[in-house]
Amino acid sequence: MRITKWAAPVGVAALLSITLAGCEVKDIYEAHCITTPFVSGQEHGMIDVVADVPPEVNPGQSFTITVNEIGVLGSHTDNPPPARFATITLAGAVSPSGNITIGSMNQPAVWPRQIQVTATGQVGQNIVISVYQADQHLTSPISSHLSCHALGDTTLSTIPIVAPKP
């Protein structure tokens, strides 16, 4: 294959933009769900998350966590529909930290959502992103609100804080 003079720089630029954009992380979690009003058969559900996060950050660095989608369903599935809103937890050497609610009251919810954060720790510390809960409006068999809380190890990603590269 022959690479023209303009194609090589374009290819390098594309590769660099992929590297700087972070990496996609995704996982699916079992969840305990409740409905209001009560709907039978919705107690055991699933939450899935797809996000872009940096593989590492430097002390004091500001960066973006992009949550591409959070899905939720009150039954076992590999591909739950998009949640209306959800809560993730940011812990460790990061600001803001704690529970961060994202999503939309619109139906269906609008994804992706971006969260601007700053690494506040020193080299060797970590930032941990976890899944807490997701909510959905159900229309069948009756109109109700579904709220699911993730169970077990809910860690989506751990981002190490590293020394700047020279």
DSSP file (Angstrom, degrees, kcal/mol; ACC not computed):
  #  RESIDUE AA STRUCTURE BP1 BP2  ACC     N-H-->O    O-->H-N    N-H-->O    O-->H-N    TCO  KAPPA ALPHA  PHI   PSI    X-CA   Y-CA   Z-CA
    1    1 A M              0   0    0      0, 0.0     2,-0.4     0, 0.0     0, 0.0   0.000 360.0 360.0 360.0 139.8    0.0    0.0    0.0
    2    2 A R        -     0   0    0      0, 0.0     2,-0.5     0, 0.0     0, 0.0  -0.873 360.0-152.6-105.4 134.0    1.2    3.5   -0.8
    3    3 A I        -     0   0    0     -2,-0.4     2,-0.0     4,-0.0     0, 0.0  -0.920  15.7-137.8-106.7 123.9    0.7    6.4    1.5
    4    4 A T     >  -     0   0    0     -2,-0.5     4,-1.6     1,-0.1     3,-0.1  -0.254  28.3-102.1 -74.0 167.5    0.6    9.8   -0.1
    5    5 A K  T  4 S+     0   0    0      1,-0.2    -1,-0.1     2,-0.2    -2,-0.0   0.849 122.0  41.8 -60.6 -36.2    2.3   12.9    1.4
    6    6 A W  T  > S+     0   0    0      1,-0.2     4,-1.5     2,-0.2    -1,-0.2   0.774 107.4  61.2 -83.5 -25.4   -0.9   14.3    2.9
    7    7 A A  H  > S+     0   0    0      1,-0.2     4,-2.7     2,-0.2     5,-0.2   0.874  97.0  58.2 -70.9 -36.9   -2.3   10.9    4.1
    8    8 A A  H  X S+     0   0    0     -4,-1.6     4,-2.4     1,-0.2     5,-0.2   0.947 108.9  43.1 -61.6 -50.2    0.5   10.2    6.5
    9    9 A P  H  > S+     0   0    0      0, 0.0     4,-2.6     0, 0.0    -1,-0.2   0.896 114.5  51.5 -62.7 -36.9    0.1   13.4    8.6
   10   10 A V  H  X S+     0   0    0     -4,-1.5     4,-2.4     2,-0.2    -2,-0.2   0.920 110.5  48.8 -64.1 -42.4   -3.7   12.9    8.6
   11   11 A G  H  X S+     0   0    0     -4,-2.7     4,-2.2     2,-0.2    -1,-0.2   0.907 112.0  47.9 -63.4 -42.3   -3.3    9.4    9.8
   12   12 A V  H  X S+     0   0    0     -4,-2.4     4,-2.5     2,-0.2    -2,-0.2   0.911 111.8  50.4 -65.0 -41.9   -0.9   10.4   12.6
   13   13 A A  H  X S+     0   0    0     -4,-2.6     4,-2.3     2,-0.2    -2,-0.2   0.901 110.3  49.8 -63.5 -40.9   -3.3   13.2   13.6
   14   14 A A  H  X S+     0   0    0     -4,-2.4     4,-1.8     2,-0.2    -1,-0.2   0.917 111.8  48.1 -63.5 -42.8   -6.2   10.8   13.7
   15   15 A L  H  X S+     0   0    0     -4,-2.2     4,-2.1     1,-0.2    -2,-0.2   0.906 111.5  50.5 -64.3 -41.1   -4.2    8.4   15.9
   16   16 A L  H  X S+     0   0    0     -4,-2.5     4,-2.5     1,-0.2    -2,-0.2   0.896 108.2  51.9 -64.3 -41.0   -3.2   11.2   18.2
   17   17 A S  H  X S+     0   0    0     -4,-2.3     4,-1.3     1,-0.2    -1,-0.2   0.867 109.5  50.2 -66.7 -34.2   -6.8   12.4   18.7
   18   18 A I  H  < S+     0   0    0     -4,-1.8     4,-0.5     2,-0.2    -1,-0.2   0.919 111.4  48.9 -66.4 -42.3   -7.9    8.9   19.6
   19   19 A T  H >< S+     0   0    0     -4,-2.1     3,-0.8     1,-0.2    -2,-0.2   0.907 113.6  45.4 -64.0 -42.7   -5.0    8.6   22.1
   20   20 A L  H 3< S+     0   0    0     -4,-2.5    -1,-0.2     1,-0.2    -2,-0.2   0.727 100.8  68.8 -75.1 -21.4   -5.8   12.0   23.7
   21   21 A A  T 3< S-     0   0    0     -4,-1.3    -1,-0.2     1,-0.3     2,-0.2   0.634 102.8-126.8 -74.5 -12.9   -9.6   11.4   23.9
   22   22 A G    <   -     0   0    0     -3,-0.8     2,-0.4    -4,-0.5    -1,-0.3  -0.619  30.9 -65.4 100.5-163.6   -9.2    8.7   26.5
   23   23 A C  E     -A   53   0A   0     30,-3.6    30,-2.5    -2,-0.2     2,-0.4  -0.958  40.3-111.9-132.0 150.6  -10.5    5.1   26.4
   24   24 A E  E     -A   52   0A   0     -2,-0.4     2,-0.4    28,-0.2    28,-0.2  -0.638  31.6-173.7 -81.1 132.1  -13.9    3.6   26.4
   25   25 A V  E     +A   51   0A   0     26,-3.2    26,-2.8    -2,-0.4     2,-0.3  -0.971   7.8 170.6-122.0 142.1  -14.9    1.7   29.5
   26   26 A K  E     +A   50   0A   0     -2,-0.4     2,-0.3    24,-0.2    24,-0.2  -0.997   4.3 159.9-151.1 149.6  -18.1   -0.2   29.8
   27   27 A D  E     -A   49   0A   0     22,-1.7    22,-2.5    -2,-0.3     2,-0.4  -0.978  27.2-133.8-160.4 162.8  -19.7   -2.6   32.2
   28   28 A I  E     -A   48   0A   0     -2,-0.3     2,-0.4    20,-0.2    20,-0.3  -0.985  22.3-163.5-127.0 139.4  -23.0   -4.1   33.2
   29   29 A Y  E     -A   47   0A   0     18,-3.3    18,-2.4    -2,-0.4     2,-0.2  -0.936  21.3-121.1-126.7 141.1  -24.2   -4.4   36.9
   30   30 A E  E     -A   46   0A   0     -2,-0.4   121,-2.7   121,-0.3     2,-0.3  -0.504  40.2-166.0 -70.9 151.9  -26.9   -6.4   38.6
   31   31 A A  E     -AB  45 150A   0     14,-2.3    14,-2.6   119,-0.3     2,-0.5  -0.985  27.3-128.8-145.0 151.3  -29.2   -4.1   40.5
   32   32 A H  E     -AB  44 149A   0    117,-2.4   117,-2.7    -2,-0.3     2,-0.3  -0.898  38.8-166.3 -96.3 127.2  -31.9   -4.1   43.1
   33   33 A C  E     - B   0 148A   0     10,-3.2     2,-0.3    -2,-0.5   115,-0.2  -0.860  16.8-170.8-121.2 149.7  -34.9   -2.2   41.7
   34   34 A I  E     - B   0 147A   0    113,-2.2   113,-2.6    -2,-0.3     2,-0.4  -0.971  10.2-152.4-131.5 151.3  -38.1   -0.7   43.1
   35   35 A T  E     - B   0 146A   0     -2,-0.3   111,-0.2   111,-0.2     4,-0.0  -0.938  15.5-124.9-122.9 147.6  -41.1    0.7   41.3
   36   36 A T  E    S+ B   0 145A   0    109,-1.9   109,-2.4    -2,-0.4     2,-0.2  -0.962 106.4  26.4-132.2 115.1  -43.6    3.4   42.4
   37   37 A P  S    S-     0   0    0      0, 0.0    -1,-0.2     0, 0.0   105,-0.1   0.662 121.7 -98.3 -65.8 165.7  -46.4    2.3   42.2
   38   38 A F        -     0   0    0     -2,-0.2     2,-0.4   106,-0.1    -2,-0.1  -0.246  39.2-171.3 -59.4 133.8  -45.3   -1.3   42.7
   39   39 A V    >   -     0   0    0     -4,-0.0     3,-1.1   102,-0.0    -4,-0.1  -0.991  25.6-122.1-126.7 121.0  -45.0   -3.4   39.5
   40   40 A S  T 3  S+     0   0    0     -2,-0.4     0, 0.0     1,-0.2     0, 0.0  -0.273  90.9  25.6 -61.8 143.6  -44.5   -7.1   40.0
   41   41 A G  T 3  S+     0   0    0      1,-0.0    -1,-0.2    34,-0.0     3,-0.2   0.559  91.5  99.8  84.4   9.3  -41.3   -8.7   38.5
   42   42 A Q    <   +     0   0    0     -3,-1.1    -2,-0.1     1,-0.1    33,-0.1   0.227  49.2  97.6-108.8  13.2  -39.2   -5.5   38.5
   43   43 A E  S    S+     0   0    0      1,-0.2   -10,-3.2   -11,-0.1     2,-0.6   0.811  79.1  50.9 -76.6 -31.3  -37.1   -6.2   41.6
   44   44 A H  E    S+A   32   0A   0     30,-0.4   -12,-0.2   -12,-0.2     2,-0.2  -0.929  77.2 152.0-113.0 114.9  -34.0   -7.6   40.0
   45   45 A G  E     -A   31   0A   0    -14,-2.6   -14,-2.3    -2,-0.6     2,-0.3  -0.564  35.8-115.5-131.6-168.6  -32.6   -5.5   37.2
   46   46 A M  E     -AC  30  73A   0     27,-2.4    27,-1.8    29,-0.3     2,-0.4  -0.984  11.4-164.8-137.0 143.5  -29.5   -4.4   35.3
   47   47 A I  E     -AC  29  72A   0    -18,-2.4   -18,-3.3    -2,-0.3     2,-0.4  -0.999  11.6-170.9-124.7 129.1  -27.6   -1.2   34.8
   48   48 A D  E     -AC  28  71A   0     23,-1.8    23,-2.8    -2,-0.4     2,-0.4  -0.942   1.1-167.1-121.1 149.9  -25.1   -0.8   32.0
   49   49 A V  E     -AC  27  70A   0    -22,-2.5   -22,-1.7    -2,-0.4     2,-0.4  -0.994  11.4-173.5-136.8 137.7  -22.7    2.1   31.5
   50   50 A V  E     +AC  26  69A   0     19,-2.4    19,-1.7    -2,-0.4    18,-1.6  -0.992  24.1 158.7-128.6 123.6  -20.5    3.2   28.6
   51   51 A A  E     -AC  25  67A   0    -26,-2.8   -26,-3.2    -2,-0.4     2,-0.5  -0.964  37.6-131.0-143.2 157.1  -18.1    6.1   29.2
   52   52 A D  E     +AC  24  66A   0     14,-2.9    14,-2.2    -2,-0.3   -28,-0.2  -0.960  35.5 165.6-109.0 124.7  -14.9    7.7   27.9
   53   53 A V  E     -A   23   0A   0    -30,-2.5   -30,-3.6    -2,-0.5    12,-0.1  -0.951  40.7-101.3-134.5 153.7  -12.3    8.4   30.5
   54   54 A P        -     0   0    0      0, 0.0     3,-0.1     0, 0.0   -34,-0.1  -0.498  25.3-132.2 -71.6 146.5   -8.6    9.2   30.3
   55   55 A P  S    S-     0   0    0      0, 0.0     2,-0.3     0, 0.0   103,-0.1   0.765  86.4  -7.4 -69.8 -23.4   -6.3    6.3   31.1
   56   56 A E        -     0   0    0    103,-0.2     2,-0.3   106,-0.0   105,-0.2  -0.967  65.7-154.8-163.1 160.3   -4.3    8.5   33.5
   57   57 A V  B     -k  161   0B   0    103,-2.1   105,-3.1    -2,-0.3     3,-0.0  -0.925  17.5-119.5-138.5 164.2   -4.0   12.1   34.6
   58   58 A N    >   -     0   0    0     -2,-0.3     3,-2.1   103,-0.2    61,-0.3  -0.676  47.6 -80.3 -99.3 157.9   -1.5   14.5   36.0
   59   59 A P  T 3  S+     0   0    0      0, 0.0    61,-0.1     0, 0.0    63,-0.1  -0.345 118.3  10.2 -56.2 132.8   -1.8   16.3   39.4
   60   60 A G  T 3  S+     0   0    0     59,-1.4     2,-0.2    61,-0.3    60,-0.1   0.407  93.7 144.9  79.5  -3.0   -4.0   19.4   39.0
   61   61 A Q    <   -     0   0    0     -3,-2.1    58,-2.8    57,-0.1     2,-0.4  -0.489  41.6-144.3 -73.8 134.1   -5.1   18.4   35.5
   62   62 A S  E     + D   0 118A   0     56,-0.2     2,-0.3    -2,-0.2    56,-0.3  -0.786  31.2 161.7 -91.7 141.9   -8.7   19.2   34.5
   63   63 A F  E     - D   0 117A   0     54,-2.8    54,-2.8    -2,-0.4     2,-0.4  -0.939  33.6-110.0-153.6 172.5  -10.3   16.6   32.2
   64   64 A T  E     - D   0 116A   0     -2,-0.3     2,-0.6    52,-0.2    52,-0.2  -0.922  11.0-158.4-116.1 133.1  -13.7   15.4   31.0
   65   65 A I  E     - D   0 115A   0     50,-2.6    50,-2.6    -2,-0.4     2,-0.7  -0.957  16.9-158.5-101.6 122.2  -15.5   12.2   31.8
   66   66 A T  E     -CD  52 114A   0    -14,-2.2   -14,-2.9    -2,-0.6     2,-0.9  -0.909   5.3-159.3-105.9 114.4  -18.0   11.6   29.0
   67   67 A V  E     -CD  51 113A   0     46,-3.2    46,-2.3    -2,-0.7   -16,-0.3  -0.822   8.7-175.0 -91.9 105.8  -20.9    9.3   29.9
   68   68 A N  E     -     0   0A   0    -18,-1.6     2,-0.3    -2,-0.9   -17,-0.2   0.863  63.6 -19.4 -72.1 -36.7  -22.1    8.0   26.5
   69   69 A E  E     -C   50   0A   0    -19,-1.7   -19,-2.4    -3,-0.1     2,-0.4  -0.929  45.9-160.9-168.3 144.7  -25.0    6.1   27.9
   70   70 A I  E     -C   49   0A   0     -2,-0.3    13,-3.7   -21,-0.2     2,-0.3  -0.994  22.0-167.5-125.9 125.6  -26.4    4.6   31.1
   71   71 A G  E     -CE  48  82A   0    -23,-2.8   -23,-1.8    -2,-0.4     2,-0.3  -0.799   5.9-176.8-111.5 155.4  -29.1    2.0   30.6
   72   72 A V  E     +C   47   0A   0      9,-2.5     2,-0.3    -2,-0.3   -25,-0.2  -0.992   8.3 167.4-151.9 143.0  -31.5    0.4   33.1
   73   73 A L  E     -C   46   0A   0    -27,-1.8   -27,-2.4    -2,-0.3     2,-0.6  -0.970  38.2-127.2-154.4 142.6  -34.2   -2.2   33.1
   74   74 A G  S    S+     0   0    0     -2,-0.3   -30,-0.4   -29,-0.2     2,-0.3  -0.127  91.2  52.0 -84.8  39.4  -36.0   -4.0   35.9
   75   75 A S  S    S-     0   0    0     -2,-0.6     2,-0.4   -29,-0.1   -29,-0.3  -0.951 100.8 -75.5-158.1 170.2  -35.2   -7.5   34.5
   76   76 A H        +     0   0    0     -2,-0.3     2,-0.3   -31,-0.1    -2,-0.1  -0.614  65.5 138.5 -79.5 126.1  -32.1   -9.4   33.4
   77   77 A T        -     0   0    0     -2,-0.4    -4,-0.1    -4,-0.1    -2,-0.0  -0.975  53.7-134.8-158.2 157.6  -30.8   -8.2   30.0
   78   78 A D  S    S+     0   0    0     -2,-0.3    -1,-0.0     1,-0.2    -2,-0.0   0.569 102.3  37.5 -90.9 -11.4  -27.5   -7.5   28.2
   79   79 A N  S    S-     0   0    0    -31,-0.0    -1,-0.2   -51,-0.0    -7,-0.1  -0.560  73.6-173.5-144.0  73.6  -28.8   -4.3   26.7
   80   80 A P        -     0   0    0      0, 0.0    -7,-0.2     0, 0.0     3,-0.1  -0.346  34.1-102.9 -68.0 150.9  -31.1   -2.2   28.9
   81   81 A P        -     0   0    0      0, 0.0    -9,-2.5     0, 0.0     0, 0.0  -0.268  54.7 -71.8 -68.9 161.2  -32.7    0.9   27.3
   82   82 A P  B     -E   71   0A   0      0, 0.0   -11,-0.3     0, 0.0    27,-0.2  -0.227  49.5-125.3 -57.6 137.4  -31.3    4.4   28.2
   83   83 A A        -     0   0    0    -13,-3.7    53,-0.2     1,-0.1   -13,-0.2  -0.430   7.8-133.0 -74.3 155.3  -32.0    5.6   31.7
   84   84 A R  S    S-     0   0    0     51,-2.4    20,-3.6     1,-0.4     2,-0.3   0.914  86.8 -14.8 -73.1 -45.3  -33.7    9.0   32.2
   85   85 A F  E     -GF 103 135A   0     50,-1.0    50,-2.9    18,-0.3    -1,-0.4  -0.978  67.5-173.8-153.1 162.8  -31.1    9.9   34.7
   86   86 A A  E     -GF 102 134A   0     16,-3.0    16,-3.0    -2,-0.3     2,-0.5  -0.949  19.2-127.2-152.4 165.8  -28.5    8.2   36.8
   87   87 A T  E     -GF 101 133A   0     46,-2.7    45,-2.3    -2,-0.3    46,-1.7  -0.987  20.4-176.3-125.2 127.6  -26.0    8.8   39.6
   88   88 A I  E     -GF 100 131A   0     12,-2.4    12,-3.2    -2,-0.5     2,-0.5  -0.817  20.5-131.1-112.3 161.2  -22.3    8.0   39.5
   89   89 A T  E     -GF  99 130A   0     41,-2.7    41,-2.5    -2,-0.3     2,-0.5  -0.952  11.4-161.9-116.2 130.1  -19.9    8.4   42.3
   90   90 A L  E     +GF  98 129A   0      8,-2.5     8,-3.3    -2,-0.5     2,-0.3  -0.953  22.7 171.0-107.7 124.3  -16.5   10.1   42.0
   91   91 A A  E     + F   0 128A   0     37,-2.4    37,-2.5    -2,-0.5     2,-0.3  -0.875  32.9  30.7-132.2 163.0  -14.1    9.3   44.8
   92   92 A G  E    S- F   0 127A   0     -2,-0.3     2,-2.0    35,-0.2    35,-0.2  -0.656 112.9  -3.5  93.6-148.3  -10.5    9.8   45.7
   93   93 A A  S    S+     0   0    0     33,-1.7    27,-1.8    -2,-0.3    28,-1.0  -0.478 102.2 107.5 -86.1  69.6   -8.3   12.7   44.6
   94   94 A V  E     -H  119   0A   0     -2,-2.0    25,-0.2    25,-0.3    -2,-0.1  -0.991  61.0-117.3-147.5 149.7  -10.9   14.5   42.5
   95   95 A S  E    S+H  118   0A   0     23,-2.1    23,-2.3    -2,-0.3     2,-0.2  -0.991  97.4  33.2-134.3 129.1  -13.1   17.6   42.5
   96   96 A P  S    S+     0   0    0      0, 0.0     2,-0.3     0, 0.0    -1,-0.1   0.598  88.0 174.2 -71.5 164.4  -16.0   17.5   42.4
   97   97 A S        +     0   0    0     -2,-0.2     2,-0.2     2,-0.1    -6,-0.2  -0.879  32.6  45.7-132.5 168.3  -16.4   14.3   44.4
   98   98 A G  E    S-G   90   0A   0     -8,-3.3    -8,-2.5    -2,-0.3     2,-0.4  -0.639 101.9  -9.5  98.8-159.9  -19.3   12.4   45.7
   99   99 A N  E     -G   89   0A   0     -2,-0.2     2,-0.5   -10,-0.2   -10,-0.2  -0.621  59.3-169.0 -81.0 130.3  -22.5   11.5   44.0
  100  100 A I  E     -G   88   0A   0    -12,-3.2   -12,-2.4    -2,-0.4     2,-0.5  -0.978   8.4-152.8-121.3 117.0  -23.1   13.2   40.6
  101  101 A T  E     +G   87   0A   0     -2,-0.5     2,-0.3   -14,-0.2   -14,-0.2  -0.783  22.1 170.7 -93.5 131.7  -26.5   12.9   39.0
  102  102 A I  E     +G   86   0A   0    -16,-3.0   -16,-3.0    -2,-0.5     2,-0.3  -0.891  25.6  67.7-134.3 162.8  -26.6   13.2   35.2
  103  103 A G  E     -G   85   0A   0     -2,-0.3     2,-0.3   -18,-0.3   -18,-0.3  -0.940  68.9 -79.0 129.2-149.2  -29.2   12.6   32.6
  104  104 A S        -     0   0    0    -20,-3.6     5,-0.1    -2,-0.3    -2,-0.1  -0.994   9.8-137.0-156.8 144.5  -32.4   14.4   31.6
  105  105 A M  S    S+     0   0    0     -2,-0.3   -20,-0.1     2,-0.1     4,-0.1   0.588  80.7 104.2 -78.7  -9.8  -36.0   14.6   32.6
  106  106 A N  S    S-     0   0    0    -22,-0.2    -2,-0.2     2,-0.1     4,-0.1  -0.343  81.8-104.8 -66.5 152.9  -36.8   14.4   28.9
  107  107 A Q  S    S+     0   0    0      1,-0.2     2,-0.1     2,-0.1    -2,-0.1  -0.981 111.3  28.9-122.6 116.7  -38.2   11.1   27.6
  108  108 A P  S    S-     0   0    0      0, 0.0    -1,-0.2     0, 0.0   -24,-0.1   0.595 107.0-121.5 -77.0 161.0  -36.1    9.6   26.1
  109  109 A A        -     0   0    0    -27,-0.2     2,-0.6    -2,-0.1    -2,-0.1  -0.237  20.5-118.1 -64.9 154.8  -33.1   10.9   27.9
  110  110 A V        -     0   0    0    -26,-0.2    -7,-0.1    -4,-0.1    -1,-0.1  -0.872  39.0-144.4 -99.9 118.8  -30.4   12.7   26.0
  111  111 A W        +     0   0    0     -2,-0.6     2,-0.1     2,-0.0   -43,-0.1  -0.924  61.2  56.9-122.7 151.6  -27.0   11.1   26.1
  112  112 A P        -     0   0    0      0, 0.0     2,-0.4     0, 0.0   -44,-0.2   0.467  60.0-174.4 -84.3 168.9  -24.0   11.6   26.1
  113  113 A R  E     -D   67   0A   0    -46,-2.3   -46,-3.2    -2,-0.1     2,-0.4  -0.976  11.6-145.1-127.5 142.5  -23.3   13.8   29.2
  114  114 A Q  E     -D   66   0A   0     -2,-0.4     2,-0.5   -48,-0.2   -48,-0.2  -0.887   6.6-163.0-113.4 142.2  -20.0   15.3   30.1
  115  115 A I  E     -D   65   0A   0    -50,-2.6   -50,-2.6    -2,-0.4     2,-0.5  -0.986  12.0-146.9-123.4 120.7  -18.6   15.9   33.6
  116  116 A Q  E     +D   64   0A   0     -2,-0.5     2,-0.3   -52,-0.2   -52,-0.2  -0.768  30.0 167.7 -87.9 125.1  -15.7   18.4   34.0
  117  117 A V  E     -D   63   0A   0    -54,-2.8   -54,-2.8    -2,-0.5     2,-0.4  -0.884  26.2-142.9-135.0 165.3  -13.4   17.3   36.8
  118  118 A T  E     -DH  62  95A   0    -23,-2.3   -23,-2.1    -2,-0.3     2,-0.5  -0.998  21.2-124.3-132.3 132.9  -10.0   18.1   38.2
  119  119 A A  E     + H   0  94A   0    -58,-2.8   -59,-1.4    -2,-0.4   -25,-0.3  -0.647  29.8 177.6 -72.8 122.5   -7.4   15.8   39.7
  120  120 A T        +     0   0    0    -27,-1.8   -26,-0.2    -2,-0.5    -1,-0.1   0.463  48.9  80.2-107.3  -3.6   -6.6   17.2   43.2
  121  121 A G  S    S-     0   0    0    -28,-1.0   -61,-0.3     1,-0.1     2,-0.2  -0.191  75.5-100.7 -98.2-171.9   -4.2   14.5   44.4
  122  122 A Q    >   -     0   0    0      1,-0.2     3,-2.2   -63,-0.1    39,-0.2  -0.545  54.6 -64.6-104.4 169.8   -0.5   13.7   44.1
  123  123 A V  T 3  S+     0   0    0      1,-0.3    39,-0.2    -2,-0.2    -1,-0.2  -0.296 122.8  31.5 -53.7 132.8    1.3   11.2   42.0
  124  124 A G  T 3  S+     0   0    0     37,-2.8    -1,-0.3     1,-0.4     2,-0.1   0.158  94.4 109.1 100.4 -16.9    0.3    7.6   43.1
  125  125 A Q    <   -     0   0    0     -3,-2.2    36,-2.7    36,-0.2    -1,-0.4  -0.451  57.0-139.0 -86.0 167.0   -3.2    8.5   44.1
  126  126 A N  E     - I   0 160A   0     34,-0.2   -33,-1.7    -2,-0.1     2,-0.5  -0.873   9.8-142.4-127.6 157.6   -6.3    7.4   42.2
  127  127 A I  E     -FI  92 159A   0     32,-2.3    32,-3.3    -2,-0.3     2,-0.5  -0.985  23.7-157.7-113.5 128.4   -9.7    8.6   41.0
  128  128 A V  E     -FI  91 158A   0    -37,-2.5   -37,-2.4    -2,-0.5     2,-0.5  -0.932   6.5-162.9-115.5 128.2  -12.4    6.0   41.2
  129  129 A I  E     +FI  90 157A   0     28,-3.1    27,-3.1    -2,-0.5    28,-1.7  -0.942  18.4 175.4-108.4 123.7  -15.6    6.2   39.1
  130  130 A S  E     -FI  89 155A   0    -41,-2.5   -41,-2.7    -2,-0.5     2,-0.5  -0.878  30.5-119.8-127.1 159.0  -18.4    4.0   40.4
  131  131 A V  E     +F   88   0A   0     23,-2.4   -43,-0.2    -2,-0.3     3,-0.1  -0.851  31.0 169.6 -98.1 130.7  -22.0    3.4   39.4
  132  132 A Y  E     -     0   0A   0    -45,-2.3    18,-2.0    -2,-0.5     2,-0.3   0.837  54.4 -28.8-106.0 -58.5  -24.6    4.1   42.0
  133  133 A Q  E     -FJ  87 149A   0    -46,-1.7   -46,-2.7    16,-0.2    -1,-0.4  -0.980  43.0-153.6-157.7 165.1  -28.1    4.1   40.6
  134  134 A A  E     -FJ  86 148A   0     14,-2.2    14,-2.8    -2,-0.3     2,-0.3  -0.992  11.5-154.7-146.4 147.5  -30.3    4.7   37.5
  135  135 A D  E     +FJ  85 147A   0    -50,-2.9   -51,-2.4    -2,-0.3   -50,-1.0  -0.886  10.9 178.2-126.2 154.1  -33.9    5.6   37.0
  136  136 A Q  E     - J   0 146A   0     10,-2.3    10,-3.1    -2,-0.3     2,-0.6  -0.986  28.5-123.9-149.7 151.9  -36.5    5.1   34.2
  137  137 A H  E     - J   0 145A   0     -2,-0.3     2,-0.3     8,-0.2     8,-0.2  -0.912  29.7-154.6 -99.4 123.1  -40.1    5.9   33.6
  138  138 A L  E     - J   0 144A   0      6,-3.2     6,-2.0    -2,-0.6    -2,-0.0  -0.742  19.9-179.5 -97.1 145.3  -42.1    2.8   32.8
  139  139 A T        +     0   0    0     -2,-0.3     4,-0.2     4,-0.2    -1,-0.1   0.470  51.9  98.0-116.8  -8.5  -45.3    2.8   30.7
  140  140 A S  S    S-     0   0    0      2,-0.2    -1,-0.2     1,-0.1     4,-0.1  -0.999  93.9  -1.0-136.8 137.8  -46.1   -0.9   30.7
  141  141 A P  S    S-     0   0    0      0, 0.0     2,-0.3     0, 0.0    -1,-0.1  -0.981 143.2 -15.0 -75.9 -19.6  -48.0   -2.6   32.3
  142  142 A I  S    S-     0   0    0   -105,-0.1     2,-0.5     0, 0.0    -2,-0.2  -0.939  82.2 -87.0-136.8 162.9  -48.8    0.7   34.2
  143  143 A S        +     0   0    0     -2,-0.3     2,-0.3    -4,-0.2    -4,-0.2  -0.580  67.7 143.6 -70.5 122.1  -47.2    4.1   34.3
  144  144 A S  E     - J   0 138A   0     -6,-2.0    -6,-3.2    -2,-0.5     2,-0.5  -0.967  50.7-108.0-154.8 167.1  -44.6    3.9   37.1
  145  145 A H  E     -BJ  36 137A   0   -109,-2.4  -109,-1.9    -2,-0.3     2,-0.5  -0.899  27.8-157.8-103.9 128.0  -41.1    5.1   38.2
  146  146 A L  E     -BJ  35 136A   0    -10,-3.1   -10,-2.3    -2,-0.5     2,-0.4  -0.923  10.4-178.2-107.3 126.5  -38.3    2.5   38.2
  147  147 A S  E     -BJ  34 135A   0   -113,-2.6  -113,-2.2    -2,-0.5     2,-0.4  -0.987   4.6-173.0-126.2 122.1  -35.3    3.1   40.5
  148  148 A C  E     -BJ  33 134A   0    -14,-2.8   -14,-2.2    -2,-0.4     2,-0.5  -0.946  10.2-157.2-120.1 134.6  -32.4    0.6   40.4
  149  149 A H  E     -BJ  32 133A   0   -117,-2.7  -117,-2.4    -2,-0.4   -16,-0.2  -0.941  27.1-117.2-110.8 126.7  -29.3    0.6   42.7
  150  150 A A  E     -B   31   0A   0    -18,-2.0     2,-0.3    -2,-0.5  -119,-0.3  -0.277  29.7-149.5 -63.3 145.3  -26.2   -1.2   41.5
  151  151 A L        +     0   0    0   -121,-2.7  -121,-0.3     2,-0.1     2,-0.1  -0.784  50.4   4.4-115.3 157.9  -25.0   -4.2   43.5
  152  152 A G  S    S+     0   0    0     -2,-0.3     2,-0.8  -123,-0.1  -123,-0.0  -0.347 120.1   1.1  75.3-151.2  -21.6   -5.7   44.2
  153  153 A D        +     0   0    0      1,-0.2    -2,-0.1    -2,-0.1    -1,-0.0  -0.645  65.4 178.9 -74.9 109.1  -18.4   -4.1   42.9
  154  154 A T        +     0   0    0     -2,-0.8   -23,-2.4    -4,-0.1     2,-0.4   0.215  29.3 134.1-100.3  14.2  -19.7   -1.1   41.2
  155  155 A T  E     +I  130   0A   0    -25,-0.2   -25,-0.3     1,-0.2     3,-0.1  -0.511  26.6 177.1 -69.4 123.2  -16.3    0.3   40.1
  156  156 A L  E     -     0   0A   0    -27,-3.1     2,-0.3    -2,-0.4   -26,-0.2   0.833  66.0  -9.2 -89.8 -41.5  -16.4    1.4   36.4
  157  157 A S  E     -I  129   0A   0    -28,-1.7   -28,-3.1  -132,-0.1     2,-0.5  -0.988  48.5-150.3-159.2 146.3  -12.9    2.8   36.2
  158  158 A T  E     -I  128   0A   0     -2,-0.3   -30,-0.2   -30,-0.2    -3,-0.0  -0.989  18.0-162.2-119.2 121.1   -9.8    3.7   38.3
  159  159 A I  E     -I  127   0A   0    -32,-3.3   -32,-2.3    -2,-0.5  -103,-0.2  -0.904  11.2-143.6-106.9 115.8   -7.7    6.5   36.9
  160  160 A P  E     -I  126   0A   0      0, 0.0  -103,-2.1     0, 0.0     2,-0.6  -0.496   9.9-131.1 -77.6 147.5   -4.2    6.8   38.3
  161  161 A I  B     -k   57   0B   0    -36,-2.7   -37,-2.8   -39,-0.2     2,-0.3  -0.892  37.2-179.8 -95.8 122.0   -2.6   10.2   38.9
  162  162 A V        -     0   0    0   -105,-3.1     3,-0.1    -2,-0.6   -39,-0.1  -0.766  32.8 -89.8-122.6 163.0    0.9   10.1   37.3
  163  163 A A        -     0   0    0     -2,-0.3    -1,-0.1  -105,-0.2   -41,-0.0  -0.440  55.0 -95.3 -68.8 143.4    3.9   12.4   36.9
  164  164 A P        -     0   0    0      0, 0.0    -1,-0.1     0, 0.0  -107,-0.0  -0.308  40.5-116.8 -58.2 142.6    3.8   14.6   33.8
  165  165 A K              0   0    0      1,-0.1  -107,-0.0    -3,-0.1    -3,-0.0  -0.633 360.0 360.0 -81.9 139.9    5.8   13.1   30.9
  166  166 A P              0   0    0      0, 0.0    -1,-0.1     0, 0.0     0, 0.0   0.516 360.0 360.0 -67.1 360.0    8.8   15.2   29.8
